[in-house]
């Protein structure tokens, strides 16, 4: 009898070990769309589009959701529902034949210099890879002291409340690093294409070292164009 009981216990133990180590092979497959469970704040009609984003980007938004679900959902919705590009006739460059170039810069993702990396002086803010862009910014000044910022061939990840600002800091990574004297040039006209912004006439534009696209609701720097 004891032999039979011992054999039964050994058999049961073997089965439990087998079940434990083969579970990944036979467990039911997860549903194709798990966004409903992981990201219930996201609008239903955006869930398939969200699932098409790169996995690392999805994971960043889901990680952000753990801190601020409202912010994460708002940023994803804006990204996946950008406004229509401006008609080409509204992207015609201004007549700057009489103007001189004060400075130029190119937009790009937030980044650190090699020296900052080596010295470990600064670090990129969380989720910075979600906010990349490309395009060129040029500051012009006319003989009558009028000034103009022309942004050309812009392509930026869209956000709920994007603005264009001038900063004395050449590489601000956060809104706090813009400095107290940054200049708000108004809402971003469009996340793509080319458009102009009026710069205050009295401004000493040469004192400003970057054009920055910020998200003004949640205080996020989306992109920086260092001016040279």
C-alpha positions as CSV (number, residue, x, y, z in Angstrom):
1,X,0.0,0.0,0.0
2,X,2.8,2.4,1.0
3,X,4.6,1.6,-2.3
4,X,1.4,2.5,-4.3
5,X,0.9,5.8,-2.4
6,X,4.5,6.7,-2.9
7,X,4.2,6.0,-6.6
8,X,1.1,8.1,-6.8
9,X,2.8,11.0,-5.1
10,X,5.8,10.8,-7.4
11,X,3.5,10.6,-10.5
12,X,1.6,13.7,-9.3
13,X,4.8,15.6,-8.6
14,X,6.1,14.7,-12.1
15,X,2.9,16.0,-13.6
16,X,3.2,19.3,-11.7
17,X,6.8,19.8,-12.9
18,X,5.8,19.0,-16.5
19,X,2.9,21.4,-16.3
20,X,5.0,24.2,-14.9
21,X,7.8,24.0,-17.4
22,X,5.7,23.4,-20.5
23,X,3.0,26.0,-19.7
24,X,4.5,28.6,-22.1
25,X,4.0,26.0,-24.9
26,X,0.4,25.2,-24.3
27,X,-1.1,28.2,-22.6
28,X,-3.9,30.0,-24.5
29,X,-2.7,32.7,-26.9
30,X,-3.4,36.3,-25.7
31,X,-6.0,38.2,-27.7
32,X,-4.6,40.1,-30.7
33,X,-5.6,43.5,-29.3
34,X,-4.7,43.9,-25.6
35,X,-4.8,47.7,-25.6
36,X,-8.3,47.6,-24.2
37,X,-6.9,46.1,-21.0
38,X,-3.6,47.9,-20.9
39,X,-4.8,51.3,-22.1
40,X,-8.5,51.6,-21.4
41,X,-8.4,55.5,-21.6
42,X,-7.4,55.3,-25.3
43,X,-10.3,55.9,-27.7
44,X,-11.5,52.6,-29.3
45,X,-11.0,53.8,-32.8
46,X,-7.3,54.5,-32.1
47,X,-6.4,51.1,-30.7
48,X,-5.5,49.5,-33.9
49,X,-3.4,52.4,-34.9
50,X,-1.7,52.4,-31.5
51,X,-0.9,48.7,-32.0
52,X,0.9,49.6,-35.3
53,X,3.4,51.9,-33.5
54,X,6.9,50.4,-32.8
55,X,6.8,48.2,-29.7
56,X,9.3,50.4,-27.8
57,X,7.0,53.5,-28.5
58,X,3.9,51.6,-27.2
59,X,5.8,50.6,-24.1
60,X,6.9,54.2,-23.4
61,X,3.3,55.4,-23.6
62,X,2.1,52.6,-21.4
63,X,4.8,53.3,-18.9
64,X,3.8,57.0,-19.0
65,X,0.2,55.9,-18.4
66,X,1.2,54.5,-15.0
67,X,2.3,58.0,-14.0
68,X,-0.4,60.1,-15.7
69,X,-3.1,58.2,-17.7
70,X,-4.7,61.4,-18.9
71,X,-1.5,62.9,-20.3
72,X,-0.5,59.6,-22.0
73,X,-3.9,59.3,-23.7
74,X,-3.9,62.9,-24.8
75,X,-0.4,62.6,-26.3
76,X,-1.3,59.4,-28.1
77,X,-4.6,60.8,-29.5
78,X,-2.8,63.9,-30.8
79,X,-0.1,61.8,-32.4
80,X,-2.5,59.5,-34.1
81,X,-4.9,62.4,-35.1
82,X,-2.7,65.1,-36.5
83,X,-4.4,68.0,-38.5
84,X,-4.4,67.9,-42.2
85,X,-1.2,69.4,-43.8
86,X,-1.6,72.9,-45.0
87,X,-2.4,73.4,-48.7
88,X,0.8,74.1,-50.7
89,X,-0.3,77.6,-51.6
90,X,-0.3,78.4,-47.8
91,X,3.3,77.2,-47.6
92,X,4.8,79.7,-50.0
93,X,8.0,81.2,-48.6
94,X,7.9,84.9,-47.7
95,X,9.7,87.5,-49.7
96,X,13.0,87.8,-47.8
97,X,15.1,89.2,-50.7
98,X,15.7,92.4,-48.6
99,X,16.3,90.6,-45.3
100,X,19.5,89.3,-43.8
101,X,19.8,85.9,-42.0
102,X,20.4,86.2,-38.3
103,X,20.8,82.5,-37.6
104,X,19.8,79.1,-38.8
105,X,19.2,75.7,-37.2
106,X,17.9,72.2,-37.8
107,X,15.2,70.5,-35.7
108,X,16.0,67.1,-34.3
109,X,15.3,64.7,-31.4
110,X,16.4,65.7,-28.0
111,X,20.1,64.8,-27.5
112,X,23.1,65.2,-25.3
113,X,26.6,66.3,-26.4
114,X,29.3,63.7,-26.2
115,X,30.9,65.8,-23.4
116,X,27.7,65.7,-21.4
117,X,27.5,62.0,-21.9
118,X,31.1,61.5,-20.8
119,X,30.8,63.7,-17.8
120,X,27.4,62.3,-16.9
121,X,26.3,65.9,-16.3
122,X,22.7,65.7,-17.7
123,X,20.3,63.0,-18.8
124,X,17.5,63.0,-21.3
125,X,14.1,63.4,-19.8
126,X,11.8,60.4,-19.6
127,X,10.1,59.3,-22.9
128,X,12.2,61.7,-25.0
129,X,12.2,59.4,-27.9
130,X,8.5,60.0,-28.3
131,X,8.9,63.6,-29.5
132,X,11.2,63.7,-32.5
133,X,11.1,66.0,-35.5
134,X,13.0,67.3,-38.5
135,X,13.0,70.6,-40.4
136,X,14.9,73.8,-40.7
137,X,14.4,77.1,-38.8
138,X,15.7,80.5,-40.1
139,X,15.6,83.9,-38.4
140,X,15.5,86.9,-40.7
141,X,15.7,90.6,-40.1
142,X,14.5,93.3,-42.5
143,X,16.0,96.8,-43.0
144,X,13.1,98.3,-41.0
145,X,14.0,96.0,-38.1
146,X,11.1,93.6,-38.7
147,X,12.0,90.0,-37.8
148,X,10.6,86.8,-39.1
149,X,11.1,83.1,-38.2
150,X,10.6,80.8,-41.2
151,X,10.2,77.1,-40.4
152,X,10.7,74.9,-43.5
153,X,9.8,71.3,-44.3
154,X,8.9,70.6,-40.7
155,X,7.8,67.1,-39.6
156,X,7.1,66.8,-35.9
157,X,5.2,64.3,-33.8
158,X,2.0,66.1,-33.0
159,X,0.9,67.0,-29.5
160,X,-2.3,68.5,-27.9
161,X,-1.0,72.1,-27.4
162,X,2.3,72.7,-29.3
163,X,3.9,76.1,-29.3
164,X,7.0,77.7,-30.9
165,X,9.4,79.6,-28.6
166,X,12.8,81.2,-28.7
167,X,15.3,80.3,-25.9
168,X,18.6,81.7,-24.9
169,X,19.6,78.1,-24.0
170,X,21.0,76.3,-27.1
171,X,19.8,72.9,-26.0
172,X,17.0,73.0,-23.5
173,X,15.7,69.5,-22.6
174,X,12.9,70.6,-20.3
175,X,10.6,73.6,-20.1
176,X,12.4,74.7,-17.0
177,X,15.6,75.0,-19.0
178,X,14.1,77.4,-21.5
179,X,15.0,80.2,-19.0
180,X,12.7,83.0,-17.7
181,X,13.4,85.2,-20.7
182,X,12.1,82.8,-23.4
183,X,9.9,84.3,-26.1
184,X,6.5,82.6,-27.0
185,X,5.9,83.0,-30.7
186,X,2.5,81.4,-30.6
187,X,0.9,78.1,-31.5
188,X,2.6,75.8,-34.0
189,X,0.8,76.4,-37.3
190,X,1.0,72.8,-38.4
191,X,3.1,69.7,-37.5
192,X,4.2,69.4,-41.1
193,X,5.2,71.7,-44.0
194,X,6.5,75.3,-44.0
195,X,5.2,78.3,-42.1
196,X,6.2,81.7,-40.7
197,X,6.1,83.3,-37.3
198,X,6.4,87.0,-36.4
199,X,9.2,87.9,-34.0
200,X,8.9,91.0,-31.9
201,X,10.6,93.9,-33.6
202,X,12.3,95.1,-30.4
203,X,13.8,91.7,-29.6
204,X,17.5,91.2,-29.8
205,X,17.2,88.0,-31.8
206,X,21.0,87.4,-31.8
207,X,20.7,86.8,-28.0
208,X,18.5,83.7,-28.6
209,X,20.2,80.4,-29.3
210,X,17.5,77.9,-30.2
211,X,14.0,77.5,-31.6
212,X,12.0,75.1,-29.5
213,X,8.7,73.3,-30.0
214,X,7.1,72.7,-26.6
215,X,3.8,71.0,-25.5
216,X,2.3,73.7,-23.3
217,X,-0.3,71.7,-21.4
218,X,2.0,69.1,-19.9
219,X,5.3,71.2,-20.2
220,X,7.2,68.9,-22.5
221,X,10.0,69.9,-24.9
222,X,9.3,68.2,-28.2
223,X,12.1,69.3,-30.3
224,X,15.0,71.8,-30.4
225,X,16.7,73.6,-33.3
226,X,20.0,75.1,-32.0
227,X,20.7,78.4,-33.9
228,X,24.1,79.2,-35.4
